[in-house]
Each structure stands twice: as structure tokens, then as C-alpha cells.
Amino acid sequence: MAATLTACASRPPRPPSAAAPADSPSAAAAHGSSSGSSRSGEPPTVAVTPLPGWPRWLGDANHQISGLAYRDGHLYAVSDQSGVETRALLEIELPSNESVVPPGEGAPPAPADLARSVGVRVRCRWQGGPHPDAEGMAIDPMNGPPQSVLLTLETHADALVEIGFDDCALRGQVAPLTGSDSNEGIEGIALSPDGGTVYLVHETRTTLFSMPRAGPGPAREIARIPGARSLCDAAYDDRGTATTDDDRLLLLDRNGRRIYDVTLQGRVAGVWDLDPDVARDPDGIPYSLVALEALALEAREPDGSLLVYAATDTPPRPFPYSRRGKDDDAGRYERRVGMLYRFRLPPFP
């Protein structure tokens, strides 16, 4: 198996985009408003806000979450080389009895006593591999009990490694992915339903690649994503059908604060814009710098909406990470504690 990932380099955020007018004809989607296509032939864009009660603090330390994967009510994660737990498969302790506002209904205010943080624990640790800079993850198989985890490694690695889900035992490695071992390379990975193909995104080239799971590398370029600024993760959406003809990839643009809905051939079918409400912390205070690094698909709802989780990896110093207009009372910004978001991505008009 072969694959290489690169950690998303921190860059200044783009200016917040304007939300769609409240009286726009297509502004009825729950937690999202459609702006349609700004020019003829462009894919539709829908503005999306976090679900009520989100984001939440990711533990109480700087985990630098760089990859996420969801399975059967559990959310798993890996951190890059800067996190407090490297070479570790993590589990994020999701709140129980989580409710979601039904499509078409307004978002009620979150309960005042709603917990504003989630726990993070180590499931197991792996040894070996070319470098601890894990940047993306995918669980195999797509359905049923997890058997293994595929990880993309960046920084002196440019490789894909496979570890056991239960014991983190190193099972294999594929390299190279791109032919470059810098810290600006492959950032995210998605696995096809049959487990035979990996889809990779390159951070700075903003390009989608694919490769047989077992190699050989380097990966084949599929397409550059127009308008993307920093592609940092990917998730596979089988669209709830038996055929792969209509399958899509969700690509997270960290610096653009967007999620692209992309065909397996690399055509952008739609864009979910996460600005401007994403820039508020769990206490509702505006902050900088927003750095969404990891993405996981939770579920597809009957109306076609997608529930997803997204996590931040806090920017390294000297990049700003602070509240705006309020003190850092609990010292979370000083410790550079990350955040976990949950979104509903409505279907495009």
C-alpha cells in the first residue's frame, strides 16, 4: 500500500464571505441558505452554520487533530506531529442522546447547561512507520466492524500506512504518494466502498489524486479543484445507492472554509460555504484563526442532507489564536485547545 499526506500549513484566513440574503428565494434549507450560482455554469453554493450546541472544545490540551473517521456512533481521530498524542489512534467521546433539528425547522437556542467540551482518549498506539506526522485517516471496511485504519503521513514520509484497528499494529506501507516529502503535500484520504482505491487531496496543489490501495505509487492526478485554497481532508459519500456511478467525495478547504461536493472524476457539483458563523468558539465568542483541518461523514438523512463533523488543528505560534474582545478566562487559547464542529449539509437546489 502506498500513500503520502502533508500537514496543512497555517495561512491567514480569507475574509468572511457574505451570507445569502434572508429573503432569498431558496433560503429555506435548515441551517443553510442557498445562493445558487453566482455566474452561469458555476456549481451551486449553500451557506452552512454549525448545528445548535456546536462547536465544542476538544479535550483540554493541544491535540492538533488532523484526521477524523466516524463509525457506528463513534468518532475516531489522529493528530499530526505537533499534537500531545502522536502515533496514536484517538477516540473522541461524543455526547449521548445528541439530537438534530429536523430539516425545514428553525434552530432553537442550545440549552444553557449543554456541555461545551468533549473528551479525547487514546485507543492504542502504533510503532514504526517513516514519520509521526499523520494527516488523514480512513477506516476499512466502510460498513461493519472496523478492521484497519489507513493513515496518510507527511513531513519526510509521503506515505500511506495501514494499522490494525484494535491493536494499532503496523500492517503495511506504500510510498511515494507524490514524490515530495515536504510538509506541504497529501493532507486527506478517502477509501472507496470496495476498499480497493484511495482518494487523496494535496494541500497546496489543491488537487485530487487516486491510487490503488496496495500501490504502486505515485498517485494519479485526477483534477485540480478550481477556487480551492488549501485542501486538508476528504470523505467518501456513496449517496446511499448500490452503484458507484453517482458517488461523491467531500473535500474540506481549510483556508477557504468550504466543503466541496466533487464527483469521482473531479468535477465540482456544489459548494457548502462555512462562513461566517464558523468563527465562534463554544462560548459564542468570535475568535481567530479558524483552521478546520479534519472532516468525517456521520450520516445521510432521508432528505439527502449530510451530517458531518469537522475539527480544528490550532495554528502554531506566532499565528494568532485568541478571542476577540474577551479574555481567555480558562486559558484554552493559551493552551491552544482545538474545537469540534457538527454541520448539516443540505442538498443543493
Backbone torsions as a table, in degrees:
resi	resn	phi	psi	omega
1	MET	NA	144.7	-178.4
2	ALA	-144.5	136.5	176.5
3	ALA	-171.9	150.2	179.3
4	THR	-133.7	138.0	179.2
5	LEU	-122.4	157.7	175.3
6	THR	-128.6	144.2	-179.3
7	ALA	-72.2	140.6	179.9
8	CYS	-67.2	120.2	178.0
9	ALA	-74.9	137.4	-179.0
10	SER	-72.1	133.3	177.7
11	ARG	-139.0	158.0	179.1
12	PRO	-58.7	142.6	-179.1
13	PRO	-71.3	155.3	175.5
14	ARG	-76.9	158.4	178.0
15	PRO	-60.0	143.2	179.6
16	PRO	-57.7	138.5	178.2
17	SER	-84.7	157.6	-179.3
18	ALA	-76.4	136.4	177.4
19	ALA	-74.4	156.1	178.3
20	ALA	-64.7	143.9	179.2
21	PRO	-56.9	142.6	-177.2
22	ALA	-62.3	-27.3	-178.2
23	ASP	-96.6	14.9	178.3
24	SER	-62.5	144.1	-174.4
25	PRO	-60.0	-27.9	-175.8
26	SER	-110.7	28.2	-176.1
27	ALA	-91.9	33.2	-174.0
28	ALA	-98.7	-9.4	-177.3
29	ALA	-65.9	140.4	-178.3
30	ALA	-64.8	130.6	178.5
31	HIS	57.0	28.4	177.7
32	GLY	-164.8	149.3	176.4
33	SER	-129.7	135.0	-175.8
34	SER	-90.5	131.9	175.8
35	SER	-104.1	0.4	-178.5
36	GLY	65.2	-156.3	177.9
37	SER	-97.3	131.7	-179.5
38	SER	-71.2	-29.7	175.9
39	ARG	-136.1	153.4	-178.3
40	SER	-56.1	133.6	178.5
41	GLY	90.2	-11.0	178.8
42	GLU	-83.8	151.8	180.0
43	PRO	-67.5	152.4	178.2
44	PRO	-66.4	150.2	178.3
45	THR	-124.5	133.1	179.1
46	VAL	-123.2	126.8	176.8
47	ALA	-80.7	132.9	-174.2
48	VAL	-127.7	138.3	176.7
49	THR	-114.4	156.2	178.2
50	PRO	-61.1	149.1	176.2
51	LEU	-64.8	156.5	179.7
52	PRO	-55.2	136.8	-179.7
53	GLY	88.9	0.3	180.0
54	TRP	-123.8	148.8	9.9
55	PRO	-81.0	174.1	174.7
56	ARG	-132.5	151.6	179.5
57	TRP	-65.9	139.5	178.4
58	LEU	-92.1	86.8	-178.7
59	GLY	69.6	-150.3	-176.8
60	ASP	-132.8	18.5	-179.1
61	ALA	-140.5	174.3	-177.4
62	ASN	-86.0	88.3	-177.1
63	HIS	-81.7	-19.2	179.7
64	GLN	50.1	55.3	-179.3
65	ILE	-62.8	127.0	-177.7
66	SER	-121.4	-13.5	178.7
67	GLY	-146.3	144.3	179.8
68	LEU	-133.9	151.6	172.1
69	ALA	-152.8	136.7	-177.3
70	TYR	-112.3	139.8	176.3
71	ARG	-155.3	119.1	170.9
72	ASP	50.6	50.8	176.3
73	GLY	84.7	2.4	-178.7
74	HIS	-120.7	142.1	178.9
75	LEU	-117.0	123.1	-177.5
76	TYR	-111.5	157.5	-174.3
77	ALA	-151.8	160.8	168.7
78	VAL	-133.1	156.7	178.3
79	SER	-116.1	161.0	177.9
80	ASP	-84.3	-171.8	-174.0
81	GLN	-65.7	-13.3	-178.4
82	SER	-93.0	-7.4	-177.2
83	GLY	-74.7	164.7	179.9
84	VAL	-74.1	-18.7	179.5
85	GLU	-125.8	96.0	178.5
86	THR	-97.0	160.2	-176.4
87	ARG	49.2	44.2	-177.5
88	ALA	-136.2	137.4	170.5
89	LEU	-89.6	119.2	-174.6
90	LEU	-103.5	154.0	169.1
91	GLU	-122.6	128.9	176.8
92	ILE	-91.1	126.2	-173.9
93	GLU	-83.8	94.9	-177.6
94	LEU	-70.4	148.9	178.0
95	PRO	-67.1	145.6	178.5
96	SER	-82.0	159.7	177.5
97	ASN	55.8	38.3	178.3
98	GLU	-70.2	129.7	179.9
99	SER	-111.2	155.3	179.8
100	VAL	-127.0	137.0	178.7
101	VAL	-66.4	126.1	-179.7
102	PRO	-59.0	147.0	179.0
103	PRO	-55.6	139.1	177.3
104	GLY	91.8	-11.6	-180.0
105	GLU	-100.6	154.9	179.1
106	GLY	-70.4	161.2	-179.8
107	ALA	-90.5	111.8	178.2
108	PRO	-72.0	158.3	177.2
109	PRO	-64.6	144.6	178.9
110	ALA	-68.1	142.7	178.0
111	PRO	-55.6	143.2	-176.2
112	ALA	-62.9	-29.5	-176.4
113	ASP	-96.0	10.6	-179.2
114	LEU	-62.5	132.2	180.0
115	ALA	-60.0	137.1	-176.8
116	ARG	-106.1	17.1	178.3
117	SER	-148.6	158.4	175.3
118	VAL	-126.1	147.5	179.2
119	GLY	-79.4	157.5	176.6
120	VAL	-132.8	125.9	-179.8
121	ARG	-131.3	156.2	178.1
122	VAL	-87.5	125.5	175.3
123	ARG	-84.4	-47.5	178.5
124	CYS	-164.1	169.5	-178.9
125	ARG	-126.5	146.8	175.7
126	TRP	-109.8	154.8	178.0
127	GLN	-117.9	151.1	178.4
128	GLY	86.9	-165.3	-173.6
129	GLY	84.6	158.9	-172.7
130	PRO	-72.2	-24.3	-175.5
131	HIS	-168.4	149.4	-178.6
132	PRO	-81.5	4.4	-174.4
133	ASP	-80.9	73.0	177.8
134	ALA	-73.6	130.7	-175.3
135	GLU	-119.6	-16.3	178.9
136	GLY	-158.0	161.5	-178.9
137	MET	-148.8	151.2	174.3
138	ALA	-144.0	139.7	-179.3
139	ILE	-98.2	138.2	178.2
140	ASP	-122.2	136.3	-2.4
141	PRO	-78.8	174.4	-178.2
142	MET	-66.7	-32.4	179.6
143	ASN	-127.2	153.5	-179.4
144	GLY	88.3	-176.9	-177.7
145	PRO	-59.9	132.3	177.8
146	PRO	-64.0	140.0	178.8
147	GLN	-112.9	-37.8	-177.0
148	SER	-150.5	167.8	179.9
149	VAL	-128.5	129.7	175.5
150	LEU	-98.5	131.4	-176.5
151	LEU	-125.7	135.4	171.9
152	THR	-96.3	135.7	-177.7
153	LEU	-116.8	139.5	-178.5
154	GLU	-116.8	-170.0	172.9
155	THR	48.7	94.4	178.8
156	HIS	64.0	24.9	-178.8
157	ALA	-131.4	-65.6	-176.2
158	ASP	52.0	52.4	-173.0
159	ALA	-142.4	160.3	172.2
160	LEU	-114.2	128.5	176.8
161	VAL	-121.3	153.9	176.8
162	GLU	-119.5	131.6	176.9
163	ILE	-124.9	157.2	176.0
164	GLY	-69.9	143.2	-178.1
165	PHE	-70.1	-39.0	-174.7
166	ASP	-84.1	-33.6	-173.3
167	ASP	-121.9	-4.0	-179.0
168	CYS	62.8	17.7	178.3
169	ALA	-64.9	134.4	-179.7
170	LEU	-70.8	122.5	-175.2
171	ARG	-108.3	-23.0	-178.2
172	GLY	-179.1	169.3	-177.9
173	GLN	-151.2	140.6	175.3
174	VAL	-129.4	133.3	178.5
175	ALA	-159.6	152.7	-0.5
176	PRO	-86.1	166.8	174.2
177	LEU	-97.2	-44.3	-178.9
178	THR	-125.1	-17.0	-176.2
179	GLY	94.8	1.6	178.2
180	SER	-127.3	136.5	-178.7
181	ASP	-110.5	30.5	178.4
182	SER	-78.3	-179.4	178.0
183	ASN	-93.8	22.0	175.4
184	GLU	-133.2	76.2	-175.2
185	GLY	-143.2	-133.1	-177.4
186	ILE	-69.4	128.5	-175.6
187	GLU	-116.6	-27.0	-174.9
188	GLY	-139.8	159.6	-177.5
189	ILE	-142.1	143.0	171.3
190	ALA	-134.8	145.9	-175.9
191	LEU	-113.0	135.3	178.8
192	SER	-66.5	157.0	-177.4
193	PRO	-58.3	-31.9	179.4
194	ASP	-84.1	-1.1	177.6
195	GLY	75.4	6.8	-174.2
196	GLY	-95.8	-16.4	-175.4
197	THR	-129.2	136.8	172.6
198	VAL	-109.2	139.1	174.9
199	TYR	-108.9	130.9	-173.6
200	LEU	-124.7	146.1	175.3
201	VAL	-119.0	137.4	179.2
202	HIS	-98.7	127.7	-173.8
203	GLU	-59.2	-62.3	-170.8
204	THR	-84.2	-27.4	175.5
205	ARG	-79.6	-10.8	-177.6
206	THR	46.2	51.7	-172.9
207	THR	-126.9	143.6	176.0
208	LEU	-96.1	132.7	178.5
209	PHE	-123.9	164.0	171.2
210	SER	-141.3	159.5	-177.2
211	MET	-163.3	145.2	171.2
212	PRO	-57.9	140.7	-176.3
213	ARG	-54.7	-39.1	-177.6
214	ALA	-91.2	9.5	-179.3
215	GLY	84.0	-169.6	2.7
216	PRO	-82.0	159.9	173.1
217	GLY	-91.5	177.5	-0.7
218	PRO	-74.3	167.6	-178.5
219	ALA	-71.7	154.1	179.9
220	ARG	-89.3	132.1	177.7
221	GLU	-73.4	129.6	177.0
222	ILE	-95.8	-55.7	-178.2
223	ALA	-167.4	151.0	168.9
224	ARG	-86.7	139.3	-176.2
225	ILE	-90.7	111.5	-176.1
226	PRO	-65.5	135.5	177.8
227	GLY	86.3	-14.2	-179.2
228	ALA	-71.4	149.9	-177.3
229	ARG	-113.9	-32.0	-176.6
230	SER	-165.2	91.0	-176.9
231	LEU	-79.5	120.6	-171.9
232	CYS	-120.7	-9.8	175.6
233	ASP	-164.2	167.0	-179.1
234	ALA	-144.7	151.5	175.2
235	ALA	-140.7	144.7	-177.4
236	TYR	-95.0	130.6	177.8
237	ASP	-117.8	109.5	-179.9
238	ASP	-82.7	1.0	174.6
239	ARG	60.2	17.8	174.4
240	GLY	69.9	21.0	-179.8
241	THR	-120.3	161.8	-177.7
242	ALA	-78.7	-24.5	-179.4
243	THR	-88.9	155.7	176.8
244	THR	-96.5	-0.6	-175.4
245	ASP	-61.0	-32.5	-177.1
246	ASP	-105.8	11.2	-177.7
247	ASP	-65.0	153.3	-178.3
248	ARG	-132.1	164.2	171.9
249	LEU	-119.2	135.6	174.0
250	LEU	-98.2	120.4	-177.2
251	LEU	-114.2	124.0	-178.3
252	LEU	-89.9	122.1	176.1
253	ASP	-100.4	104.1	-174.4
254	ARG	-62.7	-55.7	-175.4
255	ASN	-76.9	-23.2	175.2
256	GLY	-84.6	-12.3	-177.7
257	ARG	52.0	53.8	-179.5
258	ARG	-141.5	160.1	169.0
259	ILE	-122.0	124.4	179.1
260	TYR	-94.3	137.4	172.6
261	ASP	-98.9	111.2	-168.1
262	VAL	-126.4	138.7	174.4
263	THR	-71.0	166.5	179.0
264	LEU	-66.9	-14.9	176.8
265	GLN	-91.5	-0.5	175.7
266	GLY	93.4	9.0	177.9
267	ARG	-85.0	131.1	179.1
268	VAL	-78.8	117.8	-179.1
269	ALA	-95.2	-18.9	-179.5
270	GLY	-177.2	165.6	-178.0
271	VAL	-136.6	129.2	170.3
272	TRP	-100.0	119.2	-177.8
273	ASP	-94.8	119.5	-175.5
274	LEU	-88.1	-2.0	176.1
275	ASP	-83.3	158.1	-4.8
276	PRO	-100.1	-8.8	-170.5
277	ASP	-74.3	-6.5	178.7
278	VAL	-67.2	-20.1	-174.5
279	ALA	-88.3	46.4	173.7
280	ARG	-132.7	137.9	-177.0
281	ASP	-83.6	-179.8	-177.2
282	PRO	-59.7	-18.1	176.3
283	ASP	-95.7	5.9	178.4
284	GLY	81.7	12.1	-178.0
285	ILE	-94.5	130.8	176.5
286	PRO	-58.3	145.0	179.3
287	TYR	-145.2	165.9	173.6
288	SER	-140.9	138.8	20.6
289	LEU	-116.7	130.8	178.3
290	VAL	-73.7	128.2	-176.9
291	ALA	-140.7	75.5	178.7
292	LEU	-74.3	118.1	-170.3
293	GLU	-113.1	-30.1	-171.3
294	ALA	-129.8	149.2	-174.8
295	LEU	-140.1	139.5	175.2
296	ALA	-140.4	136.6	176.2
297	LEU	-87.1	122.4	-179.0
298	GLU	-88.8	-53.3	-174.4
299	ALA	-164.0	158.0	171.0
300	ARG	-106.1	128.5	-179.3
301	GLU	-89.5	163.6	-176.3
302	PRO	-55.7	-30.9	-178.6
303	ASP	-85.3	3.2	-179.7
304	GLY	95.4	-5.0	176.5
305	SER	-67.7	151.2	178.2
306	LEU	-114.1	133.9	171.9
307	LEU	-96.8	127.3	-178.4
308	VAL	-135.0	155.4	170.0
309	TYR	-109.7	145.9	174.1
310	ALA	-138.4	140.3	-177.4
311	ALA	-123.7	150.5	176.6
312	THR	-95.8	147.9	161.3
313	ASP	-113.3	118.9	-171.2
314	THR	-65.8	142.3	-176.5
315	PRO	-67.8	144.7	179.0
316	PRO	-72.2	157.2	173.7
317	ARG	-64.1	144.0	12.0
318	PRO	-95.2	13.8	179.4
319	PHE	-62.0	143.0	-176.0
320	PRO	-70.8	137.4	171.9
321	TYR	-145.5	95.8	-172.8
322	SER	-160.6	160.8	172.2
323	ARG	-74.2	153.7	177.1
324	ARG	-107.4	114.6	176.6
325	GLY	83.9	12.2	178.6
326	LYS	-150.9	145.8	-179.3
327	ASP	-69.6	154.9	176.1
328	ASP	-85.7	73.3	-170.2
329	ASP	-55.3	-46.0	-176.0
330	ALA	-92.1	1.0	177.9
331	GLY	73.7	17.5	-177.6
332	ARG	-69.7	-38.2	178.2
333	TYR	-68.4	-37.2	177.6
334	GLU	-62.5	-38.6	177.1
335	ARG	-82.2	-6.5	179.5
336	ARG	58.3	48.5	176.2
337	VAL	-71.8	135.1	-178.8
338	GLY	-83.9	-178.7	-177.0
339	MET	-134.5	151.7	176.9
340	LEU	-116.9	128.0	179.3
341	TYR	-109.7	155.6	172.4
342	ARG	-133.9	130.5	-176.9
343	PHE	-127.8	153.3	161.8
344	ARG	-106.1	124.7	177.2
345	LEU	-101.7	104.8	-176.3
346	PRO	-71.5	157.4	176.3
347	PRO	-65.0	153.8	-179.2
348	PHE	-79.4	149.4	-179.2
349	PRO	-66.4	NA	NA
